[in-house]
Amino acid sequence: MSLLSEPLQFTPDAAVGGLQPARVTLVGAGPGDPELLTVKAANALRNASLVLYDHLVSKAVLKLVPPGADLVYVGKESGHHTLPQEGIIDLMVRLARSGRRLVRLKGGDPYIFGRGGEEAQGLAAAGVPFDVIPGISAAQGAAAAAGIPLTHRDHAEALVFATGHLRGEGSERSVDLDWALLSRPRQTVVIYMGVGTLPVISAQLQAHGLAGDTPAALIERATLPDQRTVVGTLATLPELARRHDVRAPALIMIGTVVTVQRELGAVLPAAMLTGR
């Protein structure tokens, strides 16, 4: 297996005149546990000869790729992007046009905060054929592993996914969310990429009417052997995150359905309750 951590060093084969672009398959790698891959995703990886993969794809999932395949890392971490998003799309297009069929492997589901929609648009605009294999989302994996149902007739009539990362440039960077929508009662709110901005998220939701004693949880590295679950309230969660040194990747879950975790988590060995 050829492993490249610098995608700019990876040169596509020269395009053959008149050659139709090869197919690109966008694959959801799921939340981390390789046993949670769909059968179709696992088959795509076992048959792959070239894989462009993201930061949140677990090593256990990558082991399904054949030894002779090329693995190219195009991941993004906070403050460090191997390639800008436009560069990733350009690389996929150039590889496909050179005749190389490839798998674009993304954590969770490609179309849930994975920029899979942008990549599909880029491929379509370039005339590159593609297909999408969905994956179990991080939210679904965390809910099952931590014992927090995403919906429940007694607690949540709606489910909202949001992203908590900073937007904008320099001193103008902020968390730009519909706080009024997220503060509504009887719903479950799941926030991706929000660990670094958790104090802002907590303060804004309370300022927009959501009670500080609303149950809330952090699930770190969901479905993996070192998963941790921290349960508290909207008001206490930022301090709990600091005290337990919770780090990305972690999901924030907010809503009264989090109270069910005390009952379900007690019989789920993977729940791994860290603190309250």
PLY file of the C-alpha trace (Angstrom):
ply
format ascii 1.0
element vertex 276
property float x
property float y
property float z
element edge 275
property int vertex1
property int vertex2
end_header
0.00 0.00 0.00
1.38 3.36 -1.02
0.65 6.02 1.61
1.08 9.70 0.77
0.53 12.43 3.35
1.29 15.22 0.86
-1.37 15.12 -1.87
0.41 17.74 -3.95
3.19 15.20 -4.50
0.74 12.77 -6.05
0.79 13.14 -9.83
-2.08 11.71 -11.89
-1.23 9.55 -14.84
-1.12 11.41 -18.13
-4.56 11.62 -19.70
-5.09 9.51 -22.76
-6.61 11.35 -25.73
-10.34 10.78 -25.95
-10.44 8.83 -22.68
-13.66 9.23 -20.74
-13.16 10.27 -17.10
-13.11 7.41 -14.63
-15.77 7.12 -11.96
-15.37 8.65 -8.51
-17.15 6.98 -5.60
-17.87 9.12 -2.54
-17.95 6.72 0.40
-19.15 7.33 3.94
-16.71 5.66 6.34
-19.15 5.83 9.24
-18.33 7.04 12.76
-15.13 5.01 13.18
-15.93 1.41 14.08
-15.22 -0.58 10.90
-18.07 -2.97 11.70
-20.47 -0.05 11.18
-19.50 0.32 7.53
-22.25 -0.57 5.10
-21.67 -3.71 3.03
-21.50 -1.58 -0.09
-18.88 0.73 1.45
-16.75 -2.21 2.59
-16.89 -3.75 -0.88
-15.88 -0.44 -2.47
-12.83 -0.24 -0.20
-11.79 -3.86 -0.79
-11.86 -3.24 -4.54
-10.19 0.18 -4.47
-6.89 0.96 -6.18
-6.78 4.65 -5.19
-8.29 6.23 -2.07
-8.37 9.89 -1.05
-9.23 9.92 2.65
-10.05 12.43 5.37
-8.69 13.05 8.87
-11.62 11.40 10.68
-11.38 8.08 8.82
-10.18 5.52 11.37
-7.12 3.34 10.83
-9.28 0.26 11.27
-11.39 1.29 8.26
-8.29 1.96 6.14
-7.12 -1.61 6.78
-9.85 -2.78 4.39
-8.03 -1.15 1.47
-5.91 -3.65 -0.54
-2.13 -3.62 0.09
-1.37 -2.55 -3.47
-3.66 0.51 -3.45
-2.54 4.13 -3.25
-3.73 6.00 -0.15
-3.64 9.80 -0.36
-4.33 11.87 2.76
-6.33 15.03 2.10
-7.57 15.60 5.64
-8.39 18.82 7.44
-7.72 19.60 11.08
-8.39 22.82 12.96
-5.85 25.33 11.71
-4.24 22.90 9.26
-5.66 21.87 5.89
-3.59 19.53 3.73
-5.41 21.00 0.73
-8.14 23.62 0.48
-11.52 22.24 -0.52
-11.11 23.56 -4.06
-7.76 21.75 -4.27
-9.33 18.44 -3.25
-12.00 18.78 -5.92
-9.39 19.71 -8.52
-7.27 16.68 -7.59
-10.25 14.33 -7.93
-11.14 15.77 -11.31
-7.57 15.49 -12.60
-7.25 11.91 -11.38
-10.56 10.91 -12.93
-9.66 12.55 -16.23
-6.37 10.63 -16.24
-8.42 7.44 -16.22
-7.93 6.47 -12.57
-11.03 5.29 -10.79
-10.94 6.42 -7.19
-12.69 6.25 -3.86
-13.18 9.48 -1.94
-13.46 8.29 1.67
-15.09 10.59 4.18
-15.90 10.19 7.88
-19.53 9.64 8.82
-21.85 10.34 5.90
-20.54 12.36 2.93
-23.61 14.59 2.86
-23.71 15.48 6.58
-21.14 18.21 7.27
-18.65 16.32 5.13
-18.63 18.70 2.14
-19.71 15.78 0.02
-22.30 18.00 -1.64
-19.62 20.46 -2.75
-17.47 17.66 -4.10
-20.39 16.09 -5.96
-21.18 19.47 -7.52
-17.56 19.89 -8.57
-17.49 16.46 -10.20
-20.81 17.05 -11.97
-19.64 20.42 -13.29
-16.47 18.78 -14.66
-18.41 15.99 -16.34
-16.93 13.31 -14.08
-19.24 10.36 -13.33
-19.69 9.63 -9.65
-21.82 7.75 -7.18
-22.37 8.15 -3.45
-22.40 5.43 -0.80
-23.96 6.81 2.38
-22.53 6.08 5.79
-23.80 5.94 9.35
-23.44 9.49 10.59
-21.38 10.46 13.62
-24.62 11.48 15.35
-26.19 8.08 14.78
-23.07 6.28 15.95
-22.72 8.44 19.06
-26.39 8.07 19.95
-26.27 4.29 19.76
-22.92 3.92 21.52
-23.62 6.40 24.33
-27.24 5.45 24.96
-28.85 8.75 23.93
-31.72 8.26 21.44
-31.88 11.05 18.89
-35.69 11.05 19.01
-38.08 9.87 21.72
-41.84 10.37 22.04
-41.47 11.63 25.61
-38.66 14.07 24.88
-38.03 15.07 21.28
-40.39 15.67 18.37
-37.66 17.13 16.18
-33.97 16.56 15.49
-31.60 19.34 14.45
-28.00 18.99 13.24
-25.76 22.05 13.34
-22.08 22.82 12.99
-20.32 24.81 15.69
-17.06 25.79 14.04
-16.00 29.41 13.65
-16.81 31.26 10.45
-15.38 34.46 9.01
-11.88 35.91 9.11
-9.61 37.20 11.88
-11.33 39.15 14.67
-14.66 38.80 12.84
-14.78 35.03 13.33
-17.91 33.87 15.13
-20.34 31.00 15.52
-23.11 31.95 13.12
-26.14 29.81 13.94
-29.91 30.24 14.15
-29.93 30.40 17.95
-33.70 30.89 18.18
-34.26 27.67 16.20
-31.77 25.71 18.30
-33.35 26.96 21.55
-36.80 25.51 20.91
-38.17 22.96 23.41
-38.89 19.29 22.77
-36.12 18.67 20.28
-32.68 17.11 20.21
-29.86 19.35 19.04
-26.64 17.72 17.82
-23.72 20.05 17.19
-20.75 18.89 15.16
-17.31 20.52 15.46
-18.32 22.54 18.49
-15.86 21.59 21.24
-13.70 24.67 20.72
-16.70 27.00 20.74
-18.71 25.26 23.47
-18.68 28.26 25.86
-20.15 30.47 23.11
-22.74 27.85 22.18
-23.81 27.43 25.82
-24.07 31.16 26.42
-25.97 31.89 23.20
-28.53 29.13 23.71
-29.21 30.33 27.24
-29.43 33.93 26.05
-32.07 32.83 23.53
-34.24 31.14 26.13
-33.01 27.58 26.56
-32.78 26.81 30.28
-29.30 26.34 31.72
-30.40 23.10 33.40
-31.31 21.51 30.05
-29.53 18.12 29.94
-26.53 18.02 27.62
-23.70 15.63 26.78
-20.39 15.38 24.98
-19.46 12.17 23.19
-15.78 12.00 22.28
-14.49 9.54 19.66
-17.87 7.85 19.36
-17.94 4.09 18.60
-14.16 3.73 19.04
-12.55 1.76 21.91
-11.51 4.98 23.70
-14.93 6.63 23.47
-15.84 8.91 26.37
-19.24 10.32 27.34
-19.57 13.34 29.59
-23.07 14.23 30.81
-24.11 17.51 32.40
-26.33 20.47 31.60
-26.19 23.26 29.08
-24.72 25.52 31.76
-22.18 23.06 33.18
-20.99 21.38 29.98
-18.22 23.90 29.10
-16.58 23.46 32.51
-16.99 19.67 32.34
-15.33 19.68 28.91
-12.41 21.64 30.34
-12.14 19.48 33.45
-12.14 16.22 31.49
-10.01 17.63 28.66
-12.51 16.66 25.97
-10.99 16.98 22.53
-12.20 16.74 18.96
-13.69 14.74 17.43
-16.62 15.07 19.80
-20.32 15.74 19.41
-22.52 17.92 21.59
-26.03 16.63 22.29
-28.59 18.90 23.94
-32.13 18.12 25.04
-34.11 16.31 27.71
-33.57 13.02 25.86
-30.04 13.07 27.33
-31.61 11.99 30.65
-32.30 8.60 29.07
-28.52 8.04 29.01
-28.51 7.30 32.75
-30.78 4.30 32.13
-29.44 3.05 28.81
-25.77 3.84 29.38
-25.71 1.64 32.45
-26.07 -1.45 30.28
-24.01 -0.29 27.30
-20.33 -1.14 27.84
-19.31 1.28 25.09
-21.04 4.21 26.80
-18.03 4.82 29.06
-19.47 7.61 31.20
-16.60 9.86 32.22
-18.22 12.43 34.46
-21.09 14.73 35.36
0 1
1 2
2 3
3 4
4 5
5 6
6 7
7 8
8 9
9 10
10 11
11 12
12 13
13 14
14 15
15 16
16 17
17 18
18 19
19 20
20 21
21 22
22 23
23 24
24 25
25 26
26 27
27 28
28 29
29 30
30 31
31 32
32 33
33 34
34 35
35 36
36 37
37 38
38 39
39 40
40 41
41 42
42 43
43 44
44 45
45 46
46 47
47 48
48 49
49 50
50 51
51 52
52 53
53 54
54 55
55 56
56 57
57 58
58 59
59 60
60 61
61 62
62 63
63 64
64 65
65 66
66 67
67 68
68 69
69 70
70 71
71 72
72 73
73 74
74 75
75 76
76 77
77 78
78 79
79 80
80 81
81 82
82 83
83 84
84 85
85 86
86 87
87 88
88 89
89 90
90 91
91 92
92 93
93 94
94 95
95 96
96 97
97 98
98 99
99 100
100 101
101 102
102 103
103 104
104 105
105 106
106 107
107 108
108 109
109 110
110 111
111 112
112 113
113 114
114 115
115 116
116 117
117 118
118 119
119 120
120 121
121 122
122 123
123 124
124 125
125 126
126 127
127 128
128 129
129 130
130 131
131 132
132 133
133 134
134 135
135 136
136 137
137 138
138 139
139 140
140 141
141 142
142 143
143 144
144 145
145 146
146 147
147 148
148 149
149 150
150 151
151 152
152 153
153 154
154 155
155 156
156 157
157 158
158 159
159 160
160 161
161 162
162 163
163 164
164 165
165 166
166 167
167 168
168 169
169 170
170 171
171 172
172 173
173 174
174 175
175 176
176 177
177 178
178 179
179 180
180 181
181 182
182 183
183 184
184 185
185 186
186 187
187 188
188 189
189 190
190 191
191 192
192 193
193 194
194 195
195 196
196 197
197 198
198 199
199 200
200 201
201 202
202 203
203 204
204 205
205 206
206 207
207 208
208 209
209 210
210 211
211 212
212 213
213 214
214 215
215 216
216 217
217 218
218 219
219 220
220 221
221 222
222 223
223 224
224 225
225 226
226 227
227 228
228 229
229 230
230 231
231 232
232 233
233 234
234 235
235 236
236 237
237 238
238 239
239 240
240 241
241 242
242 243
243 244
244 245
245 246
246 247
247 248
248 249
249 250
250 251
251 252
252 253
253 254
254 255
255 256
256 257
257 258
258 259
259 260
260 261
261 262
262 263
263 264
264 265
265 266
266 267
267 268
268 269
269 270
270 271
271 272
272 273
273 274
274 275
